[in-house]
């Protein structure tokens, strides 16, 4: 992915949207937008001309932006991507207000409008308190024994997979990407990553103490005494720590072979007999499974041990907590505020909860994204923009072919397979060819929790219905308004939603130089993911298959290690350095993608007589446009979380790390050997 956001599972993050899980009653001057604001893809006011571009190109291109764009109080960081995402959200707010108030509505307008209305009715939500989960909490509290606790997992997972001990769901077969099988994976943690449970530095110890207090607070809000809640919180931390110890690290998860362990249900039952797996899959909607993929077998053994050895009361407390914490964003204000205070205020540094409309827009986008997306696309994404970005994508793929053909470190045998994969890449631009059908989902304007619950059940059923069927290669993993892009290695496709093809990321009013630098580099970035340390292990059909010679694989790793060594020297915050083993895929994609975009732009404009604009040569405009997508400000709390969990480097490293390895940049700005933006030994993969 190009930006810092990740796709999220059906969990607490989805219940309320990516911005926040609480709401705010504070007055705001924001108003619904009826048209998208315009910002150019190369903005001179974003520059800091006091900085030498050969010393710190990121500061030169983004210093003005950083000064003029302080982090909003409801955000843990702020960037060009986040700002455009916020503007998209404000524009969607206008659409939803209109859809909620209209008399004669289409079925799509009815569903998105009523969902938004229900979310905005905070008086009704507060009046219900914890009533929506009271019966579920009571049933868990009344479970009589260990066997009943274990049996309850199947029903709980059916609503919110991943929240309770482990995760399960349909996935593409690593051996045959045309088929869907069931995957079983790690889950069940309340903190963002396994390392939060295991690191012993003072900040990690403090975070665990804050988490235990949050767990106790949630249990107290749901009716426990403070003494009982404190005891249960300690027991829950113990369970989750055991699960964390058995989990793979984020770096290990980059190796797809580490999560590839196909077996029969009978074999899983023999290895991990505590759960009745045949019954479990039957309840999920997939009876009679032949084969599954168990991503982390050692983790599942830890699940077995916890379910076998932990006191029954501790297991019940764990289930109750995860029920309430996953439901919290859709419950009354005390629950939603507690959720915000820990996950957004403490962990990520946000100062205030966002206005309620923002949370509700994100909720609609998460649950009814392709319904809302139809409304967004019709108003923002022109046929001309689609045609131009499709053309640009093809040109960058042509540049990739030229690069592969001329690589001096790759053998002809591997080049042949690389070109086969390149020519098989599918390009998805703007929005799906076929919109998702939500007709079976009931949405009511006065039942927010019910709407969320039904939407989760609808999506869960939709996902499990895929098992045993051919893969739908036309399906998207992001909604059209999303400001992001991604490559899917098993689909072998690159995806650019309409939301990321808006100014200032793609600007039809400006010349090609900044557009190729910005959007073109994004296209190249996603394309090279098919050939990075993770994506390169999948063939042209998306199957997990080694198509590299041994020597070529070594040559490739040697070049990636050059990038890893460089980025490991960048400091994120305090004394925390970039974990370049985690970020190397994105770092290499930034470098390779920018080179491909530059090549494609040069080829596309080779017959034109380009002239300087605003004092910048065409080549300089390319690089300034490339850099200004990454302008950002970040709170130190959020930087610490991202350093542990995010496969993307901070913006300054993503720009300075790229240009310092490109002689084309040094030539454009007349940088000299020895200056910071000119590496003595440049890294080059593609």
N, C-alpha and C positions, 0 to 999 in steps of 0.2 A: 504494500500500500504506500501511496505517496505521502499522506499526512499522518498525524500521530494517533488518530482514532482507530480503534479496533472494533471488529464485529463482536457483538456480545451474545451470550446464550440467553435462553428464556429464563430470566432471573430477575432479581430486584432492579437491575439496571434497565431492563426492558419495561418493567411496570410503570416507570415514570419518565423514561427518556434519558439520554446521555447527559443532559445539562445538570439536572439535579433531581433529587427524590423528594424534596419538600416543596413548600409554597411560601409565598410572601404576600402580605397584605399592604406592603408599602406602596405609596403612590409612585407612579412612574410617568414620565413624559412621553414614553414611547407610544406610538399609535400604529394601528394596522396599516400596512403599505398596500397601495393599489398598483404600484409599479416598482420594479427593482431599481435601487440606486445605481449610479454609474461611477466606477472608479477605473482609471486607465491601467493597462497592464504594465506600463512604465510610467511611474509617477515621480516627477522631479522633486516634489516636496518630501518624498521619502528619503532623499539622500542626505548624507552628512558630508559636505564638501571639505570640512576641516580635516578629514581623514584621507590619507593616501590610499588609493585602491590597491596598490601593490603591497601595502603593509597589512591592511585588514579590509578585504573587499566586502565582507558582510556588514561591517560597521559603516563603510562608505555608502552602500546601497540602502541600508535599513536604519541607520542612526536617526534620521528624521522621523521615520515611521515609529520607532520605539519611543521617541520623545512625545510625539503627538497622539499616541494610542496607549494610554495607561490601561492596566488591566481592570475591567469592570468589577464591581464588588461581588457580583454573583458568579464570577469565573475564577478558575484556578490558574489560568493562563490565557493569553490573548495572542492571536496571530492573524495573518491575512486570510488563511483558511477559516479560522474560527469567526472572524468578522463577516466574511461572506456567508458562512453558515448561519450566523445570527441574522443577517439581512434576509436570507432565504426563509428563516423561521418567521420573521416579522411579516414577510410577504404571504406566507402560508396562513398566518394569523388572519390576515384580511380575507383570504379565501374561505377559511373556516367560519369566520363570523358571518359571512354572506351565506354560506351553505346552511348554517344553523338557523338562520332567520327566514330563509326563503319558504314560500308557501308551496309552490309546485316544483318539487325536486326530483332529480333522477335518483335511482337506488344508490348510486355512489355518493351523491351529495347528502342523501339522508343518513347514510352510515357514518361518514366522516363528520358531518355537522352534529349529529346526536352524540357521538362519542366525545367530541369537543365540549358540547354543552354539559354533559354529565360530569366531565372532569372539572369544568369551571364552577360547578355548583358546590362550593366548599361548605356552605351552610348545611346542605343535606349530608355531605360526607362526614362533617363533624358530628352531626346529630346521631349518626349510626355508630360512632365510636369504633370499638373493636368487635361489634356484632357480626360483621362478615366472616370473622375467623373464630368466633367464640365456640361454635359447635365442633370445629376441627380441633381446636386446642383441647376441648373437653374430651373428645374421643382419644386423643393421644395420651392425655393424663390418665385415662381409665384403662389403658392397655394392661392386661393382667399379668403378662409374663414375657419372657424373651422371645418365644416363638411368635407371639402376636406383634411384637415390635418389628421383628424381621419381616413378617408378612405385610405390615403396613407400608413398607418401603415402596412396593409396587404401585400402590395407589398414589402415594405422595409424588413419586417420580413421574407419574402420568400427567400431573399438572405442571410441575416445575423441575424438569430433569437437570441434574447437576447440583442441585441444592442439598441433596441428602446423600452423603457418603460417596457417590459415584455418579457418572453421567452415562447415558445411553441414548442411542438414536440412529436413524438411517445414515449411511455414509457410502461413498463410492468404494467399490472393491479395489484395493490396491493392485491386484493382479489383473483385473478386467474393469477398466473405468466405465464401461458401458452398462455395468450392472450395479444395483444398490444392495448392499447388505447392511447388517446392524453392527454398530461399533459400541464398545463398552470402554469408558475412559475414566480418568480421575475426576474428582469433584469434591464437593462437600466442605470447602474452606470458606471462612467468612472474611479473611484478610486477603489482600490482592495477590499474594504470591507465597509460595512455600518458604522463601527465605525470611519472611516476616516472623515466622515461628522459630527459626533456627539461629539467626544471627544474634550475637551476644553484645554488640556495641550498645552504648547507653541509649541511643535513639530507638533502637529496636526493642530494648527492654521497656522503655517508656511506652512505645506503641502497643505492645502486648498488654500492658497495664490499662491503657486507655480502652483497648478492645474488650477486655474483661469487664470493665465498668459499663461499656456500651451493652454488652450481652446481658448483664444484670439489669440495666435500665429497661431493656426491651421486655425481659421476663417480668419485671415489676409492673410495667405498664399493662401487661396482659393478665395481671391478677395475683402474682406470687408475692409472698412477703419478702422484705428486703433480705432477711437472713437466708431464706431458701434460695432466692435469686443469686446471691453471692456464692453460695455453695455450688449451685448448678453451673454458674459461669465458669468457675474453676474446673469443674468436670468437663465442660464443653471444650475449654482450651486444651485440656489433656488429650481429648479425643482428636481434635483437629491437628494437634502437634504430631501425633502418631501418623496421621494421614499425610501430613506435610513431609515427614521424614521419608516416607515411601514414594513420594512423587518425584518424577523426573524434573530436572531444572529446565528453565526456558531455553538454555543453550542446547541441552540434550534433545529437546523437543524439535529442534531444527533438523535433526536427522530422521527422515521418515522411516528408516529401517528400525529405529528404536521403538516405534509405535506400530509395528506391523507383526502381529501374532495371530494369524488365523487359526481357528479351531472350531470344533463342533460344540453344540450346546452341552452334549454329554461330557466332552472333555473339560469344558468350563465347570460343569457341575462336579466333576471329579477333583479338579484343582481347588475349587472354592465352593464347598458343599453347603455352606450355611444358608445361602439364598436358594430358594426353589426356582431355578432359572427358567425351567419350562413354563411354570405358572407365571413368573414375572413377565416374560415376553408375550405370553397370551394376553395379559392385562394391558400391556402397552399397545396391543393391536397387531401383533405379529406371531401368531401361533405356528407351531411346526417348523421353526427355523432349522435350516440345515447347517449353515456356516455363519460364524460371526468373527469379528476382529477385536481382540482384547488388546487395547493400546498399551496398557501398563500392567502386566501380570503381577509384578511385585506389589504394586499398589493394591490390587484386588486381594492379595493375600493379607495385606494390612487391614483391609475392610473386614475380611473374614475374622481376623484376630480381634478386632474391636467389637464386632457383633457377638463374638463368643465370650470374651473375657471381661468387658466393661460391665459394671453394675447396671441392672435394668433401669434403675431410676436415672442414671447418667445418660443412657441411650435415649430415654424418653425426653429428658431435658434438652438434649441435642436436637431431637426432631421438633420439639415445640419452638425452640429458638429459631431454627431455620424456617419454620412456617411463618413466624411473626416477622422476622427480618426481611423475608422475601415479599411479604404482603405489605410491609410498612409504607411504601410510597403511595399505595392506593387507599390507605386507612386515614383516620382522622389526624388532625394537626399534631398532637403530641408524638405519635408514632413517626410521621413523616419528618418532623423537626429533629427528632433524635437520630434518625437515619442520616439526615443532612449534616447534622453537627459532627458526626463521627466520620462518615465517608467523604464528605466534601469539605467541611470546614477544617477538621483536624488533619486528615490524611493529605488533602490537596490544597489547603490554604484559602479556599473561597471565603469571602468575608460576609456575604449575605446570600440568602436564598433568592433565586430568580423570581420575577413576577409570575403569577400563576399561569397566564396565557402562554408563556414560553414552555413551561413544563407540559402543558396540555397539548400544544402543537407537537412537541416531540413524542408524546404518548400516541397521538394519532399516527404520526409517521412510523413509529415502531410497530404498531399493531395493524394498521391499514395502509401501509406504505405505498402499495401500487394503486390503491383507490385514490389517495391524496395525490400521488404522483401524476395521475392522469390530469388532474386539475392544474398542477404546476407546469407540466410540459406544454399544455395547450396555451399557456400564457407567456412562457419564457423561452422556449427552445424552437428556433426557426429552422426551416428546412435548409436554409443557406448555411447556418452554423453547422448543422449535421454534415452536410456535403463537404464543407471545408475541413472539418476535423477528420472525417473519414479519409479524405485525400491525404491529409498530413500523416495519418497513421500508416497508410500504404507507402508513403515516401520514406518514412522512418524504418519500416520493415525492409525496404529496398536497401537502405543504408546498412542495416544489420547483415543482409546477405553479402554485401561488398566486404564488410569487416570480416565475416567468417571466412570468406573465400581467400582473403589475404593474410590471415593469421599465420605467423611464422612458428608458433608453438603448438599448433594443432595438426594432427595427421589427417591425411585425405579420408581415411575410413571414418574418423569421428566427424570431420566436416560434412561428409555425406549425410550422416544421421542428424547433425545439427541443422542442416538446411531442410531436411525432411520435416523436422519439428517446426522450424520457422514457417514453412509454407503451410503447415496445418493449423497455425494459430488462428482462432476466430476472434474477430473484432466486434465488440458490442459497444455501441455509441448512443448515448442519450437515454434510451428507455427500452423495455422489452418489446419484442414483436407482438406478443400476446399478453394482455393484461390478466392478472390473477382474478379469479372469480370469488367474490366474498358473499355470494347470495345466501349461502348456508349459515352465515354468521348473524346472530341477532344482536342488534345494538339498540339500547334504550336511552332516552335523554335524561332519565332520572335514576340511573343505577350504575354509577361509575365502577364500583368494585365488581359488580356482576359483568359489566362490559369487559373489564380487564380479564376476569376469569374465563369468560366465554371466548375471548380472543386468544388467550393462551391455549385453551382446549382445542379451538379451531385449528391453530397452527400446529399443535402437537399431533392432532389427527391427520392433518395434511402431510406432515413429514413422515409419519409412520405408514401412511398409505403408499409411500414410494417403495417400501421394502418388496423385493422380488420383481420389481418392474424395471424396464429400461430407464437409463438416466435421461432426464430432460435437459438437453444441452442448451436450450434457449432460456432456461431459468437464470435470474439474476440473484446475486447475494447482497445487493444494496438497493435502496429505494432511489427513484429518479431525483429527488431534491438533495441527495447526499453530496456533500463537498468532500469527495475522496475518489479514489480509483483503486483497482486491484487486479492482480493476476491470479488465476486459479490453476494450479499445476495439474490437477486431475481432469479439469475441463479443457486445459490448454487454451484458455481464452483470456483476453484483456478487456477490461470493463471500465467505461468512462461515463458515469451518470450525467444527466443534464445539469445537475447542480454544480458540478465542477467545471463546466464549460460556459461559465458566465464571467463577465468582467469582475475583478481585474485579472482573472486567471486565463480566460480567453477573451480577447477584445477585438471584435470585428471592425472597430473604428480606427485601429492602429495598424501600422505596417507589420510585415511578416517577422521582422527581426525579434521583437520582444515576445510575439506569440509563439514562435518556434522555441525561443529560449525558455518560455514558461510552460505552455501546454505541450509543446513538442518534447521538452525534456521529461515531462510527466509520462507521455506516451512511451518514450524510449525507456524510462525507468521501469514501467510495468512490463514492457517487452523483455527486458534483460532478466527479469525475475524468472523467466522460463529457463534461464541458463545460469542462475546463481548457485550457491552451494546447496540449496534445498531443491529448487526447481529443476536443476540439471539432471536430477536422478529420476525424472519422469520422461517417458518417451513421447513421440508425436501424438499418441492416442491418449496420453495421460496415465499410462500404466507405470507402476514402480518397476523400473528396469534399467540396469546399468548399460548404457550404450557408448561408454567412453573406453578407450584403451587405457591401460594402466599408466603409461607414460603421460598421456594427455591429461588424465585426472590429476597426476602429480604436478604437471605444469600449471594447471588451473589453480590448484591449491596454493602453489608458491606465489602466484600473482595476487590471490586473495589475501594471503598472509602479509604481503606488503601493505595492503590497505588496513588490515587489522592492526599491524604494528603502529601505523601512523595515527589511527583514530584512538588507540589506547592512550595516547598522550594528551588528548583533550580532556579538560576538567569540566564536569557538568555543574557541580555546586560543591562548595566547601572543599573537601579533599577527595570527593568521589569522581573517579574517572569514568569515561565511557567504557562499558563492557563490550568491547569490539567483537568478541566471539558471538555475542547476541545480535549486534547491529550490522555485522558485516554484509549480510544479504542486501539490506537497504543502502548501505554505504556504496557497495559495488554498483547497485542499480542507479544510484544518483550519478556516479562517475560515468558509467557506460551510457546511461540514458541521455546525459548532456552531450556527450560526444556524438551519439547517433543523431540527435536533434540538430546539432551544428552541421554535420555532414549533409543531412537532408535539406536544411535551409540553404546551404551553399549550392547544392545541386538545383534546388527549385528556383533560385534567383541568379543562376550563372549567366543568363543572357540580359539581365537587367543592369542598368547603371545606377547603383545605389549611392545615395548621397548622405552626408551627415544630417542629423536632425537634433535640434536643441543642443548643439555642441558636441554630440556624441557620434562617432563613426558607426556604420551599420554593425560591425563586429562588437563594438562596445555596447550598443543597444541590445544585441542578443544576450550578452552576459548580464547586463543590468536587469533585463526582463527575467532572465533565469533566476537571479538572486532574489528579486523582490517578492517571489511567492513565499519565501521562507521567513519573512520579517515576523518577529514574535517577541513577546515579553512573557516571562514565566515566574511564578512564585516558587521560592525555594522548596516549600513542602512538596509541590507537584513535581519539581525536578528530581527530588529524592525518589518518589514513587516511580517516575519514568525511568530513572537510571537502573532500577531493579527489574522493571517489567516491560518496558517499551523497546521493540526491536529497531526503532528509529533513533538516530542521533539528534541532539539539539540542532536548531536551525543554523547557528553560527558555524558548526562543524560541517553541516551538510553543504554549505556554500564554500567556505574557505578550504575544506578538504577536497572539494571538486576542482576549483579553479587553480589551486596550487599544483595540481597534477596535470594541467592542460597547457601545453606550450601555446595553443591557440589564444588562450587568455593572456598569457605574458606578452605575446606579440600585439594583441589588441590594445593593451594599456602600456606598452613599452616598459614592462617591468624588467629589472636587471637581476642577474644571478646574485644570490645572497639575500635578496629581499624575502620577507616572510611568505609571500604568495607565489614564490618560485621554489619548488622543492628541488634539492640537488639531485635526488634520485626519484624521479616521478614514478608513481604506480600506474600501471596500465593493464587492464584485463582484456577489454575489447578494443 
